[in-house]
Each structure stands twice: as C-alpha cells, then as structure tokens.
Amino acid sequence: MKDIVYEYDGSFDGFLCCVYESYTQKENPTGFFVGEADCTLFDTRYIPTVAAHAKRVYRSFFKTSQVFGPLLQRAWLTILPEKELQLFALIRLFYRLGPVALQDLSHETVSAVRRAVRHLEEEAQQLRGFVRFSEFGGVLGAEIEPKNRVLPLLRGHFCGRYREESFFIYDRTHREALFYAAHQSRIVPLEQFQMNAPGEEEAAYRVLWKRFYDTISIRERENPRGRMSKMPKRYWGTMTEFQSEDFFVSPCAAGILHSTVTPSADEAFPAPSAPDGIPAPETPPVCGHTAPV
C-alpha cells in the first residue's frame, strides 16, 4: 500500500471518506490534517467529504456489529491523542478480526479508545448536574468548559428536561453551542460569544442560590478534598456558587447590590420567613428576626 497524508475538513463524515479512499485506492494514510498539511516527506491529497462514501463506510460496521459504529462516533468526540490515526488503526483491526477485536483490552489501540470514551461519558454525566442556567428575557443560557465535545451527549438530556423552554449551552473549549427552541435543536460553531450581564431579577436569583449553597454547608465538617473528588475544580469556573462578586451584580442594581454577604445584599434580598404572627408549633412567639441573618 502507498504511504500518503490525507487532508480533510475535520468532520466525522470527512474522516469516514478518508477511510473509504484508503481502501478503494489501496493507500496507507500516515497522517491526517485538517486543511493544508504541514511540511511532510509523504505525498498529500485532499479528500472531499462525500455523503454517499461516508454512509457506505458507516453502514459496513453494522454488518458484523451493532456497537462499533456508535462507539466510533463517541470516540470522535474525545480528546484522544492522534485521534485519526488511532481510530483508523481500530477500524482496520475491526475489519480484520470482527467484533471480537473490541474485547481485547490488552491491545493498545482498543484500550486507549475505550478509556477515552469512558472519560467522555463520565464528563457528560457530571455536567448534567453541574450546568448552571441563567435567564435572559425568557431564554435560558449556560456556559461550560469541558475537555471533550460533550454537547452531543448533553443534547438529549436537556432537550427532554426543558422540552417547553428555549435555551442554549455554549462550549467555551470547542467554541460551539447547543441551541434549542420550539422542540428543535442544533449544535453550531460559535467563534465569538459573550454572555449578557444579568438583569435585576436574575441577579437576585443568583444571590439566593449562592446564599443557599453557603447556608447548607457545615463549617465543622468541611472536606475540601472530598468536595473536589465529587465536584472537580475544573468545573467551578462556570458554576454560580463559585463566582466572584461581579457575577451577582446587575448593571441596573450596581448601586444597591455589591456582594452576597454585605448588609446591602441582605436588605435588597431578605431571607424568606414565616408570616408575621404565626409561630412554629409548640414555640412561643419571641421578638427578633424570623429567619437567620
């Protein structure tokens, strides 16, 4: 087989077209480049993305296995080093040995791909609980900063959970966003994005959430290492409860609200309490505050 370097558009379908060209032209790709290849001693060739070729390759996986195609799709979303070469090696192994190849965890390529997919799925599972939405004029918006491209895995969860809402989730790392409205969703590239400042009501809810988070913690039982094992620190940058003071301030209320712990914040957003004159059962009414300050 002739050694060659493939240039393609960087998409999953484009990669499958590279696989198609390799087998039909009897070529051995030694490298994959998105766009123009760097300096190389091998011949280079641009592979156009042809939907029919990509479908033909993808359908060939299902002749012997129902899981290889979906596994390959998820592996494509990972941060696997030298991803195209690793996946191409896995495809060649699969074509040669069949589904049994996926069970050989002693094989370096199989093991690396499965670890990468497991990392992707674990990250998506964590973000299902760590995404923090804000409200902007009837639209919910959130930002995340994952290592892997998790938006395709998060799409089904959030579109099902907020079926009647309109929302977006922006991936800072890969500069793409999931948009959902009117029961339709799309993931689109978004090179430039800046979240709007919160309105007064949104700022108030952020303060309440921060106060709730701080209130339920028990200082004597704090365990920073345990918290970071359940809530890794790399997610804190997009979580409401770990933001700086500016995150909780609306431009309209900048003169009223300065932080979550100052007296002005307490006065602007008082803690909820029972109605006046209704004491707790078996508790005589006393003078003073009706809720912790």
C-alpha positions in Angstrom: 0.0 0.0 0.0 1.2 3.5 -0.8 2.0 5.8 2.1 0.2 9.1 1.9 -1.0 12.0 4.1 -4.7 12.9 3.9 -6.1 16.4 4.2 -9.8 16.7 5.0 -12.4 19.1 6.5 -12.1 17.8 10.1 -15.7 16.3 10.3 -16.6 12.7 11.2 -18.0 12.2 7.7 -14.8 13.6 6.3 -12.8 11.1 8.3 -15.0 8.2 7.0 -14.4 9.4 3.5 -10.6 9.1 4.2 -11.2 5.5 5.3 -13.2 4.9 2.0 -10.3 6.4 -0.1 -7.7 4.3 1.8 -9.4 1.0 0.9 -10.5 1.8 -2.6 -7.2 3.4 -3.6 -5.1 0.9 -1.6 -3.3 3.7 0.3 -1.9 3.8 3.8 -2.5 7.2 5.5 0.4 8.1 7.7 -1.2 11.3 8.9 -4.4 13.3 8.8 -4.5 17.1 8.6 -7.5 19.5 8.8 -6.9 22.0 6.0 -3.4 22.2 4.5 -0.8 19.7 5.7 2.4 20.8 7.4 5.8 20.0 5.9 5.9 16.3 5.3 8.0 13.8 3.3 4.9 11.9 2.1 2.6 12.8 -0.7 -0.5 14.6 0.3 -4.0 14.5 -1.1 -7.2 16.4 -0.2 -10.1 14.1 0.4 -13.5 15.8 -0.2 -16.4 14.9 2.0 -18.9 12.8 0.0 -22.0 11.8 2.0 -22.5 8.6 0.0 -19.0 7.4 0.7 -19.3 8.2 4.4 -22.6 6.3 4.7 -21.2 3.3 2.9 -18.3 3.0 5.4 -20.5 3.6 8.4 -23.1 1.0 7.3 -20.3 -1.6 6.7 -19.7 -1.6 10.5 -23.3 -2.9 11.2 -22.8 -6.0 9.0 -21.0 -7.7 12.0 -21.6 -5.4 15.0 -24.3 -3.1 16.3 -22.0 -1.3 18.7 -18.8 -0.4 16.7 -20.4 2.4 14.8 -21.8 4.3 17.8 -18.5 3.6 19.7 -16.5 5.2 16.9 -18.8 8.2 16.9 -18.3 8.8 20.6 -14.6 8.2 20.2 -14.6 11.0 17.6 -15.8 13.4 20.3 -12.9 12.7 22.7 -9.5 14.2 23.2 -7.8 11.0 22.3 -4.1 11.8 21.2 -3.5 11.4 17.5 -7.2 10.5 17.2 -7.5 9.9 13.5 -4.6 7.5 13.4 -5.8 5.6 16.5 -9.4 5.3 15.1 -8.1 4.3 11.7 -6.0 1.6 13.3 -9.1 0.4 15.2 -11.1 0.3 12.1 -8.5 -1.8 10.3 -8.4 -4.1 13.3 -12.2 -4.4 13.3 -12.3 -5.2 9.6 -9.7 -7.9 10.1 -10.9 -9.6 13.3 -14.6 -8.6 13.6 -16.4 -7.7 16.9 -14.0 -9.8 18.9 -11.4 -7.1 18.4 -13.3 -4.8 20.8 -13.0 -7.2 23.6 -9.2 -7.4 23.5 -8.4 -4.8 26.2 -4.7 -5.8 26.1 -4.5 -4.3 22.6 -3.0 -0.8 23.0 -5.4 0.9 20.5 -8.5 -0.8 21.8 -7.6 0.1 25.4 -6.8 3.7 24.5 -10.1 4.2 22.6 -12.2 2.7 25.4 -10.5 4.8 28.1 -11.1 8.0 26.0 -14.8 7.1 25.5 -15.3 6.3 29.2 -13.7 9.7 30.1 -16.1 11.4 27.6 -19.2 9.7 29.1 -18.1 10.4 32.7 -17.6 14.1 31.9 -21.0 14.3 30.3 -22.6 12.6 33.3 -21.0 15.2 35.6 -22.1 18.1 33.5 -25.7 17.0 33.6 -25.6 18.1 37.2 -23.0 20.9 37.0 -24.6 23.1 34.2 -25.9 26.4 35.7 -28.5 28.2 33.6 -29.3 31.9 33.8 -32.5 33.6 32.5 -32.2 36.3 29.8 -35.6 37.6 28.6 -37.3 34.2 28.6 -34.3 32.3 27.3 -32.1 30.1 29.5 -28.4 30.3 28.9 -25.4 28.5 30.2 -21.6 28.1 29.6 -19.5 25.1 30.1 -15.7 24.4 29.7 -15.3 20.7 29.1 -12.3 18.7 27.8 -14.3 16.6 25.4 -17.0 17.6 23.0 -19.9 16.7 25.3 -22.7 18.8 23.7 -24.0 15.8 21.5 -24.3 13.7 24.7 -26.0 16.5 26.7 -28.5 17.3 23.9 -31.0 14.5 24.7 -30.9 15.1 28.4 -31.5 18.9 28.4 -33.9 18.9 25.4 -36.0 16.3 27.2 -35.9 18.0 30.6 -36.7 21.5 29.3 -39.0 20.5 26.5 -41.1 23.6 26.6 -38.3 26.1 27.2 -35.9 27.9 24.9 -32.2 27.6 25.9 -28.6 27.4 24.8 -25.4 25.9 26.2 -22.1 27.4 25.0 -19.0 25.2 25.0 -16.0 27.6 25.6 -13.4 25.0 24.9 -14.6 24.0 21.4 -16.4 27.2 20.6 -19.7 25.7 19.7 -23.2 26.0 21.1 -26.3 23.9 21.5 -29.5 25.8 20.7 -33.0 24.6 21.5 -36.3 26.2 20.7 -39.8 25.1 19.5 -38.9 21.4 20.0 -35.9 21.7 17.7 -32.2 21.7 18.5 -28.9 22.3 16.7 -25.2 22.4 17.5 -23.5 25.1 15.6 -19.9 26.6 15.7 -19.8 29.9 17.5 -16.3 31.5 17.4 -17.3 34.7 19.3 -19.6 34.7 22.3 -20.1 36.9 25.3 -22.8 36.2 27.9 -25.0 39.2 28.7 -24.9 40.8 32.1 -27.8 39.7 34.4 -30.9 41.7 34.9 -32.1 42.7 38.4 -34.3 39.6 38.8 -31.6 37.2 37.5 -29.0 38.8 39.8 -31.4 38.3 42.8 -31.8 34.6 42.0 -28.0 34.2 41.7 -27.6 35.7 45.1 -30.3 33.4 46.6 -28.6 30.3 45.1 -25.2 31.4 46.4 -26.8 32.0 49.8 -28.5 28.6 49.8 -25.2 26.9 48.9 -23.3 28.7 51.7 -26.1 28.2 54.3 -26.5 24.4 53.9 -22.7 23.8 54.4 -21.5 22.8 57.8 -18.2 24.5 58.6 -17.1 21.9 61.1 -17.5 19.2 58.5 -15.8 20.8 55.6 -13.8 18.4 53.5 -12.1 20.2 50.5 -10.5 17.1 49.2 -13.8 15.2 49.3 -15.6 18.0 47.6 -13.1 18.2 44.8 -13.4 14.4 44.2 -17.2 14.8 43.7 -17.1 18.2 42.1 -13.8 18.6 40.3 -12.3 22.1 40.5 -12.1 22.5 36.7 -15.9 22.8 36.6 -16.0 25.7 39.1 -15.3 28.4 36.6 -18.9 28.1 35.2 -20.8 27.3 38.4 -22.8 30.1 40.1 -21.8 29.2 43.6 -18.0 29.7 42.9 -18.2 33.0 41.0 -16.7 36.4 42.0 -18.8 39.4 43.2 -19.3 40.8 39.7 -21.3 37.8 38.7 -24.0 38.6 41.2 -24.4 42.3 40.2 -26.9 43.7 37.7 -25.8 46.9 36.0 -29.2 48.3 36.9 -28.7 47.4 40.6 -25.0 48.1 40.9 -25.6 50.8 43.5 -27.9 48.5 45.5 -26.1 45.1 45.4 -22.4 44.8 46.0 -21.9 41.3 47.3 -23.6 38.3 48.7 -22.6 38.9 52.3 -22.8 42.6 52.8 -25.7 44.2 54.6 -26.9 45.9 51.4 -27.4 42.4 49.8 -29.4 41.3 52.8 -31.6 44.4 52.6 -32.1 44.1 48.9 -33.0 40.4 49.0 -34.2 39.4 52.5 -34.2 35.8 53.5 -37.6 34.0 53.3 -39.5 33.7 56.6 -42.8 32.6 58.0 -45.7 35.1 58.0 -45.7 37.5 61.0 -47.7 36.4 64.0 -47.6 32.6 63.1 -45.1 31.0 65.5 -43.7 27.5 65.0 -45.7 24.7 66.7 -45.0 24.5 70.5 -42.8 27.5 70.2 -43.8 30.8 71.9 -43.5 33.9 69.8 -40.4 35.9 70.5 -39.2 39.3 69.3 -36.4 39.4 66.8 -35.6 38.1 63.3 -37.9 35.5 61.8 -35.0 34.0 59.7 -31.3 33.5 60.2 -29.3 36.6 59.2 
